[in-house]
Every structure is written in structure tokens, then in C-alpha cells.
Amino acid sequence: MNIVFVKHGKKNKRYVFEVPDFLASRVKKDMELLVETKKGLQIGTAVSGVISGDGALDVARENGARVPLAPVVSIIPREVVRHVQEQMLADIDAMVRAHDLYGAIESCMHCCELEAKA
């Protein structure tokens, strides 16, 4: 059995996932991974290297994991992560521009300055 510890987002909690044999040699610490969770597919960051062998399941259990472990589905290449982040920022910018939220923010800041001076 192969396992890896994964963290989701900015939460400090680590979860244990089973790494399929065909991915075990490719999964490295700090990689983005696609993992199966109770909530469906999620992206997480490997916070350990792969732990393999007879003791891997013991390590998982000692860290509070429930068996059977959910699997790592895939590695997400850094280029894909970067592209998704760039696309999300572009989408947010387009939404803000469409609703003229930049103008609303400037207007609000101007009002706050006037109130502070009064």
C-alpha cells in the first residue's frame, strides 16, 4: 500500500489518501493532486512524499485515517494550476468590470474621505 498526506486549501488539517501503484513514483511533496473525498473530487496539496510498504496502513491509522482510504485520482501539473488561477482572476476582473464595482469602490472611498475631513 502507498499513502500520502494531503492538505486542502489553507486548512492545517492533513488527510491520508491511498496512492495507486501507477502514480506512486510520480507523487512528490508540494504537488497538487486530484483526490476523491466524501464531497466528490477535490484538489489538495501533498504535504508528504509517498509512504509505501507494510507499515503505511499503520501510519494512516495512527494519524486518524479510516479504512478504506480514499484514492488519489491524478496529479495536477503546475501549468494547469497556474492556468486555472489566471482564468479565475480574469473571470473575477470581468465580473467586477461588468458591474462597475471599481467605480463603486472609488465612489465609496471618496465619500469616506469627505466624512473623515468633516
N, C-alpha and C positions, 0 to 999 in steps of 0.2 A: 504494500500500500504506500501511496505517496500523498503527503498533505502539504498545505501551505496556509499560513496565516494571512488574512485579508482584512483590510480596514475600508469602510465605506465613508466617503466624504471627509468631513472634519471631525467626525466622532472618534474618540480614542479607543472604543471597544474593538477588539480583534475577534474575527470569526475564523473557524477552521473549515477548509474545503478539501475535498479529495481531488487530486490531480491525476488525470488519466495517464497511463504509461506513455502514450504518444506525445504528450506535452511536457512530461517530467523533466527532460533535459533542456527544454527551452524556457521554462518559467524561472524568472530571476527576481530578486528583491527589487522593489520600486517599480515593477511593471504594472501596467493597467491590465486588468483581467475582466472577462465577462463571466459571471458566476450565476448559478441557479440558486434562488432563495425562495422562501415561502411567499414572498411578494412578487415572484417572477424573476426575469433576468435583470441583473443589476451590474453596474460597473464598480469595481473595487481596486484597491492598490495592494499588491503583495508587500507585506511588511516582514517577510522572512523568505529565505530560499526554500526550496522543496526539501522536506524531511521524508526520507524513504526508509523502508525496511520494516522488520517485525515490531519495532518499538514505536513506529509512527502512530498507530492507533492508540497506544497507551499515552503518548504525548497529547493527542487530541482530547482524550477523555480527561486527563489531568487538568486540561485547560477549559473544562466545562462543555465540550462538544457532545452533541447527541449523535448516536449512530442510528441509521446510516448517514454518513456525511453527504452534504450536497456537493455537486461537482463543479469544477472549473470547466467552463464550456469552451473558452477560447482566450488567446492572448490578443490584446488590442494594441496594434502598432502605434508608436508615439505620433506618427504623421496623422493617423486617423483622429487621435485625441486632439491634436493641435487644430486640425481642420474643423472638428465639431465645435471647439471653443471659439474659433474665429467666426464660424457661421452663427453661433448663438449671439455673439456680440453684435454682428451685423444685423441680425433679426431684432435685437433689443433697440439698437440705434434707429432702425427703420420704424419701429413701433412708436418710439418717442417722437421722432420727426413727424409721423403721420398725425399724431395728436397734439403737436406743437407743445410738448411738455417742456422743451428747452425754454421757450418763451414764457411759459407759466412760471418756471423756476426763477428766471431773471426778474419777472414782474414781482414775484413774492419777495425775492431778496431786496429789490428796490424799496418795497413797502416797509420791510423790516428796518432798512437803513433810515428811512424817514421817521419811523416811530422811535428809533434809538436816539435820533437827534432832537426830538421834541421833548 
